[in-house]
Amino acid sequence: MTRLLGIETSCDETAAAIVSDGARIESNVIASQTDLHARYGGVMPEQASRAHLRAIQPVVEQALTDARVDWSDIDAIAVTHGPGLAGALLVGVNVAKGIAFALSKPLLGINHLEGHVYANWLTPGEPRFPLVALIVSGGHSDLVLADGHGAYQRLGRTRDDAAGEAFDKVARLLGLGFPGGPLIEREAANGDPARFALPRAWLDGESFDFSFSGLKTAVRNQVAALGVDPDTASPKERRERLPVADLAASFQQAVVDVLSAKIVRAAETYGAINVALAGGVAANRTLLRTVEDRAQRPILCPPPRLCTDNAAMIAAAAYFRYTAGQRNDLSLDVEPGLPIA
């Protein structure tokens, strides 16, 4: 058995996990900063870094306690080194390097986006290649072809706002708060997705890229057309004066239509055996149901707790790189703009 400690601090979750053989979660501890950033309506990088510094030691210790293991039982240390917020990443990388040095354990730097894909290895039924993965979160909207472990081709990415970022911004326009994804989904459940004719950005030709800034602007314009100032109205005024449920449902449907259409077309184009959803937006059940209805092949999607940032996914991804021989030395640095391919 190979047991890895995973550490994740790329954004606003301080997380540590113990995973064995890339598939069995022995512990998965997450310290969320949602309440800290909610007052700002989004993640504040400096505040995130300070919160990671406060949380990282107790989170790592709790992961060991929950797994009922000690340091001698750990074979390697895996840590997210990009992409993400530079200051936040530095906390996790430096802690991982310190542990690896002190215990003479192997160190592995892991791509955060790859980690999201490997959350699908932590659920029953091993994914099969070739696989097309849609990684959608607050900072990323990437469409990736995986022909094997570590063998990726990025087919498309966002040209402006990521899908999760658009959810957050529209949630603020509707007076719903932060994080926007679950709040939009909750309101949309009682709304009419056909009430407002919002745009879908299909882009040029057969592009697999995404664009959501125009959709966000269209919602903003609709809010203004309904007599609510999108800049000065209070959250309470927005909730009381706007048809929030219908706006949320119309916005969500526009996002889901584009994401589902492009991942299904990519799967057909490249002959994917499996389609995988990953990242925080993958927790959206409307997106999952729509892809399941359209894809005509097995769909993989982790449970919501493994869709959002966590360290178990980092340890899972690291297992396959560890068995393939990857090792990093203490010169490992953060790469805030690290691509998956």
C-alpha positions as CSV (number, residue, x, y, z in Angstrom):
1,M,0.0,0.0,0.0
2,T,1.2,3.5,-0.9
3,R,0.0,6.2,1.4
4,L,0.3,9.9,0.5
5,L,-0.3,13.1,2.4
6,G,-1.9,15.8,0.2
7,I,-1.8,19.5,0.9
8,E,-4.0,22.1,-0.9
9,T,-3.9,25.9,-0.4
10,S,-4.4,27.3,-3.9
11,C,-7.2,29.7,-3.0
12,D,-9.5,29.9,0.1
13,E,-9.5,26.4,1.4
14,T,-6.8,25.1,3.7
15,A,-6.9,21.3,3.2
16,A,-4.9,18.2,4.1
17,A,-5.8,14.6,3.4
18,I,-4.4,11.0,3.6
19,V,-5.1,8.8,0.6
20,S,-3.9,5.3,0.0
21,D,-3.2,3.8,-3.5
22,G,-4.8,6.9,-5.1
23,A,-8.3,5.8,-4.4
24,R,-9.1,5.3,-0.7
25,I,-9.6,8.4,1.4
26,E,-8.4,7.8,5.0
27,S,-8.9,11.4,6.0
28,N,-9.9,14.7,4.2
29,V,-9.8,17.8,6.4
30,I,-10.9,21.2,5.0
31,A,-10.8,24.5,6.8
32,S,-13.0,26.9,4.8
33,Q,-12.6,30.6,4.6
34,T,-16.1,31.3,3.1
35,D,-17.3,33.4,6.1
36,L,-14.1,35.5,6.0
37,H,-14.4,36.4,2.3
38,A,-18.2,36.7,2.2
39,R,-18.1,40.3,3.5
40,Y,-16.0,41.3,0.5
41,G,-18.1,39.4,-2.1
42,G,-15.1,37.5,-3.3
43,V,-11.7,36.1,-2.2
44,M,-9.2,38.6,-0.9
45,P,-5.8,37.2,-1.6
46,E,-3.9,38.7,1.3
47,Q,-6.6,37.6,3.8
48,A,-6.5,34.1,2.3
49,S,-2.8,33.8,2.8
50,R,-3.0,34.9,6.4
51,A,-5.8,32.5,7.1
52,H,-3.8,29.6,5.5
53,L,-0.9,30.4,7.9
54,R,-3.2,30.1,10.9
55,A,-4.9,26.9,9.7
56,I,-2.3,24.8,8.0
57,Q,-0.6,23.2,11.0
58,P,-3.8,22.1,12.8
59,V,-5.3,20.9,9.5
60,V,-2.4,18.7,8.8
61,E,-2.3,17.3,12.3
62,Q,-6.1,16.6,12.1
63,A,-5.6,14.7,8.9
64,L,-3.1,12.4,10.5
65,T,-5.3,12.0,13.6
66,D,-8.4,11.2,11.5
67,A,-6.5,8.6,9.5
68,R,-5.0,7.1,12.7
69,V,-1.5,7.2,11.2
70,D,1.7,8.8,12.2
71,W,4.5,10.2,10.0
72,S,6.2,6.9,9.6
73,D,3.2,5.6,7.7
74,I,3.4,8.3,5.1
75,D,5.3,7.4,1.9
76,A,5.3,10.9,0.2
77,I,4.2,14.4,0.5
78,A,2.1,16.0,-2.3
79,V,1.2,19.6,-2.6
80,T,-0.5,22.0,-5.0
81,H,2.1,24.3,-6.5
82,G,-0.2,25.9,-9.2
83,P,-2.3,27.3,-10.5
84,G,-3.8,29.6,-7.9
85,L,-3.1,32.6,-5.7
86,A,0.7,33.1,-5.3
87,G,0.6,33.9,-1.6
88,A,-1.8,31.1,-0.8
89,L,0.2,28.5,-2.8
90,L,3.4,29.5,-1.0
91,V,1.9,28.5,2.4
92,G,1.2,25.0,1.3
93,V,4.4,24.5,-0.7
94,N,6.7,25.7,2.1
95,V,4.9,23.6,4.7
96,A,5.2,20.5,2.4
97,K,8.8,21.2,1.7
98,G,9.5,21.5,5.4
99,I,7.8,18.2,6.2
100,A,9.6,16.4,3.3
101,F,13.0,17.8,4.4
102,A,12.5,17.0,8.1
103,L,11.3,13.5,7.5
104,S,13.4,12.6,4.4
105,K,10.2,11.9,2.5
106,P,9.7,12.3,-1.3
107,L,8.1,15.6,-2.4
108,L,5.7,16.0,-5.3
109,G,4.3,19.2,-6.8
110,I,0.8,18.7,-8.2
111,N,-1.2,20.8,-10.7
112,H,-4.4,21.9,-9.0
113,L,-6.5,21.3,-12.2
114,E,-5.1,17.8,-12.5
115,G,-6.2,17.3,-8.9
116,H,-9.8,18.2,-9.8
117,V,-9.8,15.6,-12.5
118,Y,-8.5,12.9,-10.2
119,A,-11.3,13.5,-7.7
120,N,-13.1,11.1,-10.0
121,W,-10.7,8.4,-9.0
122,L,-11.9,8.7,-5.4
123,T,-15.4,7.4,-6.3
124,P,-16.5,3.8,-7.2
125,G,-15.6,2.7,-10.7
126,E,-12.2,3.5,-12.1
127,P,-12.3,6.0,-15.1
128,R,-11.2,4.8,-18.5
129,F,-9.2,6.5,-21.1
130,P,-9.5,8.4,-23.4
131,L,-11.4,10.7,-21.2
132,V,-12.7,14.2,-21.8
133,A,-12.8,16.4,-18.6
134,L,-14.6,19.7,-18.0
135,I,-12.9,21.5,-15.2
136,V,-15.1,24.4,-14.1
137,S,-14.6,26.5,-10.9
138,G,-14.3,30.1,-9.7
139,G,-11.0,30.6,-11.5
140,H,-11.0,28.0,-14.3
141,S,-13.1,26.8,-17.2
142,D,-10.9,24.2,-19.1
143,L,-11.9,21.4,-21.4
144,V,-9.2,18.7,-21.5
145,L,-8.6,15.4,-23.3
146,A,-6.7,12.8,-21.3
147,D,-5.3,9.8,-23.2
148,G,-3.7,8.4,-20.1
149,H,-2.3,9.3,-16.7
150,G,-0.4,12.7,-17.1
151,A,-1.1,12.8,-20.8
152,Y,-3.3,15.9,-21.4
153,Q,-4.3,18.0,-24.3
154,R,-6.2,21.2,-23.5
155,L,-9.0,21.6,-26.0
156,G,-10.5,24.8,-24.7
157,R,-10.4,27.4,-22.0
158,T,-12.2,30.5,-20.9
159,R,-11.3,33.7,-22.8
160,D,-12.5,35.9,-20.0
161,D,-14.6,35.1,-16.9
162,A,-14.5,31.5,-15.6
163,A,-17.9,29.9,-15.1
164,G,-17.7,30.0,-11.4
165,E,-16.6,33.7,-11.4
166,A,-19.7,34.5,-13.5
167,F,-21.8,32.7,-11.0
168,D,-20.3,34.8,-8.2
169,K,-20.7,38.1,-10.1
170,V,-24.3,37.4,-11.0
171,A,-25.1,36.3,-7.5
172,R,-23.9,39.8,-6.3
173,L,-26.1,41.4,-9.0
174,L,-29.1,39.6,-7.6
175,G,-28.2,40.4,-4.0
176,L,-27.6,36.8,-3.1
177,G,-24.1,36.9,-1.5
178,F,-21.0,34.7,-1.8
179,P,-20.2,32.0,-3.0
180,G,-22.6,32.4,-5.8
181,G,-22.8,28.9,-7.3
182,P,-24.9,27.2,-4.7
183,L,-27.0,30.3,-4.1
184,I,-27.8,30.7,-7.8
185,E,-28.7,27.0,-8.0
186,R,-31.0,27.2,-5.0
187,E,-32.9,30.2,-6.5
188,A,-33.0,28.7,-10.0
189,A,-34.8,25.6,-8.7
190,N,-37.9,27.8,-8.3
191,G,-37.5,29.9,-11.4
192,D,-38.4,29.9,-15.1
193,P,-35.2,29.4,-17.2
194,A,-37.1,30.6,-20.3
195,R,-38.3,33.9,-19.0
196,F,-35.2,35.9,-20.0
197,A,-33.6,35.4,-23.3
198,L,-29.9,35.6,-22.3
199,P,-27.1,35.1,-24.8
200,R,-25.0,32.0,-25.3
201,A,-21.4,32.7,-26.5
202,W,-20.7,29.8,-28.9
203,L,-17.6,31.7,-30.3
204,D,-16.1,31.0,-33.7
205,G,-16.4,27.8,-35.8
206,E,-15.7,24.7,-33.9
207,S,-13.9,26.4,-30.9
208,F,-14.0,24.6,-27.6
209,D,-13.3,27.9,-25.8
210,F,-15.7,29.6,-23.4
211,S,-16.8,33.2,-22.8
212,F,-19.1,34.3,-20.0
213,S,-18.4,38.0,-19.7
214,G,-21.1,38.9,-22.2
215,L,-23.6,36.8,-20.3
216,K,-22.7,38.5,-17.1
217,T,-23.2,41.9,-18.8
218,A,-26.5,40.8,-20.2
219,V,-27.8,40.0,-16.7
220,R,-26.5,43.4,-15.5
221,N,-28.4,45.1,-18.3
222,Q,-31.5,43.2,-17.5
223,V,-31.3,44.2,-13.8
224,A,-31.1,47.8,-14.9
225,A,-34.0,47.4,-17.3
226,L,-36.1,46.1,-14.4
227,G,-35.6,49.4,-12.6
228,V,-32.8,48.4,-10.2
229,D,-29.5,50.2,-10.2
230,P,-26.8,47.5,-10.6
231,D,-24.2,49.7,-9.0
232,T,-25.9,51.3,-6.0
233,A,-28.9,49.1,-5.0
234,S,-28.5,47.3,-1.7
235,P,-28.7,43.4,-1.6
236,K,-32.0,43.7,0.2
237,E,-33.4,46.0,-2.5
238,R,-32.3,43.6,-5.3
239,R,-33.9,40.6,-3.6
240,E,-37.2,42.4,-3.1
241,R,-37.5,44.2,-6.4
242,L,-36.1,41.7,-8.9
243,P,-37.6,38.4,-10.1
244,V,-34.5,36.7,-8.6
245,A,-35.6,33.1,-9.2
246,D,-36.3,33.6,-12.9
247,L,-33.1,35.6,-13.5
248,A,-31.1,32.9,-11.7
249,A,-32.7,30.1,-13.7
250,S,-32.2,31.9,-17.0
251,F,-28.6,32.6,-16.2
252,Q,-27.9,29.1,-15.0
253,Q,-29.5,27.6,-18.1
254,A,-27.4,29.8,-20.4
255,V,-24.2,28.6,-18.7
256,V,-25.2,24.9,-18.6
257,D,-26.3,25.0,-22.3
258,V,-22.8,26.1,-23.4
259,L,-20.8,23.9,-21.1
260,S,-22.8,20.7,-21.8
261,A,-22.8,21.3,-25.6
262,K,-19.1,21.7,-25.8
263,I,-18.1,18.8,-23.6
264,V,-20.5,16.5,-25.5
265,R,-19.1,17.6,-28.8
266,A,-15.5,17.1,-27.6
267,A,-16.4,13.6,-26.4
268,E,-17.8,12.7,-29.8
269,T,-14.9,14.3,-31.7
270,Y,-12.2,12.5,-29.7
271,G,-14.0,9.2,-29.1
272,A,-13.9,9.5,-25.3
273,I,-15.0,6.5,-23.3
274,N,-15.8,8.6,-20.3
275,V,-16.8,12.2,-19.7
276,A,-15.7,13.7,-16.4
277,L,-16.9,16.8,-14.6
278,A,-14.6,18.4,-12.1
279,G,-14.3,21.6,-10.1
280,G,-16.7,23.5,-7.9
281,V,-19.2,24.2,-10.6
282,A,-19.4,20.5,-11.3
283,A,-21.4,20.3,-8.0
284,N,-24.3,22.0,-9.9
285,R,-26.9,19.2,-10.4
286,T,-28.5,20.9,-13.4
287,L,-25.2,20.7,-15.2
288,L,-24.7,17.1,-14.3
289,R,-28.2,16.1,-15.4
290,T,-27.9,17.9,-18.7
291,V,-24.6,16.3,-19.5
292,E,-26.0,12.9,-18.6
293,D,-29.0,13.4,-20.9
294,R,-26.8,14.5,-23.8
295,A,-23.6,12.6,-23.7
296,Q,-24.7,9.0,-24.4
297,R,-21.7,7.6,-22.5
298,P,-20.7,7.1,-18.9
299,I,-20.5,10.4,-16.9
300,L,-18.2,10.8,-14.0
301,C,-18.8,13.4,-11.3
302,P,-17.5,13.4,-7.7
303,P,-19.8,14.2,-4.8
304,P,-20.1,17.9,-4.0
305,R,-17.5,17.8,-1.2
306,L,-14.9,16.4,-3.7
307,C,-15.9,18.9,-6.4
308,T,-14.7,21.9,-4.4
309,D,-11.1,22.4,-3.4
310,N,-9.8,19.6,-1.2
311,A,-6.5,17.8,-0.6
312,A,-7.7,14.2,-1.3
313,M,-7.8,15.0,-5.0
314,I,-4.2,16.2,-4.8
315,A,-3.1,13.0,-3.1
316,A,-5.0,10.9,-5.6
317,A,-3.3,12.7,-8.6
318,A,0.1,12.4,-6.9
319,Y,-0.2,8.6,-6.4
320,F,-0.1,8.1,-10.2
321,R,2.8,10.5,-10.6
322,Y,4.6,8.9,-7.6
323,T,4.3,5.4,-9.1
324,A,5.5,6.8,-12.5
325,G,8.7,8.1,-10.8
326,Q,8.1,11.8,-10.3
327,R,10.0,13.4,-7.5
328,N,10.6,17.1,-6.8
329,D,13.5,18.6,-4.9
330,L,13.4,21.5,-2.4
331,S,13.7,24.0,-5.3
332,L,10.0,23.4,-6.1
333,D,8.3,26.8,-6.5
334,V,4.8,28.0,-6.9
335,E,3.4,28.6,-10.5
336,P,0.3,30.8,-10.2
337,G,-0.5,30.4,-13.9
338,L,0.4,26.8,-14.3
339,P,-1.6,25.2,-17.2
340,I,-2.8,21.6,-17.1
341,A,-1.2,20.9,-20.6
